[in-house]
Amino acid sequence: MLSSFTAVDSFSSTNGLTLGIIGGGQLGKMLAFEAKRMFMKLAILDPDEHCPASTVADNLIVSDFKDEQSIRELARISDVLTYEIELANSQVLEDLESHNYPVHPAPRTLNIIQNKLKQKQFLKAEGIPLPDFEPITSRDQLMSTCSEFGYPLLFKACEDSYDGRGNLLIRSEEDIGEGLRHFLGRACMVEKFVPFSKEISVMVARSTTGQTESFPVVENIHDRNILNTTIAPARISDQVAKKAKESAERAIQSLNGAGIFGVEMFLKKDGDILINEIAPRPHNSGHYSIEACSISQFEQHIRAILGLPLTKPRLLSPAVMINILGIDGYSGPYVFSGIKDALQIPGLKLHFYGKMVTKPQRKLGHMTITAESIEVALTKAQRARKALIVESDKHGNTIGKATSGNNNGK
């Protein structure tokens, strides 16, 4: 609603404020929980009427993320807009912002980040350390770049790509044809493979007032380009952690947007740090903060976009977060089993997103385990992974009805 909040950089109260969120997935749902706790109303735009956030939304607009009229309607019934997915229409958001409507992170920031090539080019111009990359302009240029970079290397789709689904590892020259077929008709780039020792990330919040605060550096373990496990804190030296935070904060300050940002990085074997990608929203690797930190990434995001004071996040306990993923080779209704066994593990918290159907490697939920040490948390996480099972529901029963089965360790 273009009301008294228009053109205001800082909100003095959340009482009666309506937060508009483009995207109603699990990130939107967890943002909504924090907004409700702070006595806000929620307006959500998502193409799925049964999206996870639909259960907590005061208003739900069922529409494509890029639909101009729907975004404008969302703005009309909201006091401030944010987004939990990079697929939002940055051009429409830019127009709203030009009329003094508060949109955070800034549409310009989204426009840069939602195109991976543009994101890399921007960060490179700012002097941020990155892996070598080149756009794919022709087959001859591609062959030349692959020869220069060496194998393995990565093909990446420039747009409409997240959760690793726009990445393809090319192991040899023989794989190039497969890569071109895989990304047929899409703008792509090629990136030099980094022989890293660890994948790490930092959640960085920047307020509309310019205040910046970082969460602890965490360690991420991926399987087939999908985040599998996050370990907090990362098993790295204090010196490396300091360098990672400084690099992440420098990147976010250069983007000049407000909100929470997930900064994924490679820690090389020689101790150097390269930024891989930035997400302008809450991030899967920040979920641990709900249980393990003095403030969650979701509350910090809301504070940041409303111009409210940010708090310095403190890690209260070592933690391990593991994703609950859809089973291979199956799409359709599903059920969880082993919930009672999982909840017998001390320090475990379950988060089920409420998605109606599963797909291979789809994120259906996550578990966070807090413990007195990382080693203990990892041991408990392994127990939890074996206890909680996702399986197909051949009878089409409602989600949550327990059965037995195996989800291949995912």
Steps between C-alpha positions, in 0.01 A plus 500: 500500500658827388426657836679694771793260469578616145850647457589427864841337551428377852182360653434611857252219567401161362153527652246450222764503226447268202810330361474394135715204397557386143533125540315273739747214536663386821702822524182705472336282762784543749507876430126505562542332840734779611273770355202356687700494822568871444125559449503558126260388233617298202420528130659228284534462122566149373384290202400212730184550707629228735849648541655459849435864599130477404421361845615821673416765237225754565476557124619264226532607137531194276708612204835470326792670677554726197139607437491881501137550602528250784814666637328837488199354681734355764653845545153657529405281796844513668713766668838364389606230253771240524562170323621151586583391147715653227231448235315821589449762227772755575377744232155533661661533842729773366198693379333470841817619668522798263163609642643483854353159583729309742642184338787314671748375406512772234373398153839603357664251735259228388561587135874450547476181702226316308729475197806299603718647226400857587560420868852372429581793272384747765699337780808472280479873422485563875822302549331209680701173462311252280564185297588572136193510273395585145163531324430243230464691171573229241615142477849604385533747787375233741756245379776757534393596854471137608849434369629803690322416829567126487278220627288455700306826470144621549225600262254738669169635376500878544135541599207318662740274682532432870559210742778378271257390230658730244849352543659218303847359558694442178771240561652479152467631145263212426245649747475837322237382252286369786537834677388696195197274457416527872493881484362532147344842444626646829770761556789326675847557636795276566691515829837364598478220754644591841681215682370616838561349841162611635184676387409766753239774525407806702162663550549878486225747593507861387235744620340786309701719738827341384564297816661164417520186716627153412408157630765236578680335210356156430622197309282349227499154348322458166380192315426539127504880538231493774587600855501191718656605831599825671742498793510800734755627566718404203802288592748770401748724678402833652723669244318337205161577659597866534611512137176334384283749691697796368470374142126437534430837660701679232294332228168590665602860562589533131149382405350768724175313570311446826404160636669169575742355243645151475861517381636163384878465479775256417786457745800399291770266623745791518265692733371746240126566481296542182135604493284254311149649501282742697132453583305823575274331754501254790703195409488129571841513670359753749218282633712388796468856637140437612613270781872568531533880492388794711297619198381313193583601144126559448456750782822674396366531144178662624695740720727589209226578247302706754801705606483365856819446704690184411639287779839330486429127461657276764538125456338348808591141422679293237243371252451278195219555250404225258252533216210259457489436125264328261582144399660417167284380215166606644268800479163513673337475844731400783506424871752530782571216737736465792395832653478353852844343467650824375346706779656273761839646405588778749549840344313419176243733345288399199379741234250364248416742220160360407559455126220292354712287267858385490746501211852359482724705731222746579544667839214372716637608836809513715628389838728701728693332778664707773757341730800574722741440212501465123606137532202414719264694273630313194452164671142591592440629148595162357251333735233747396568444131445127544192544718295739289381356171323645197313257280236501230138496610343266250157547655508879471454551873563836661853603588621393841331158524783275611598189306825311468757513225838627391601824334846394393670681785371845399 
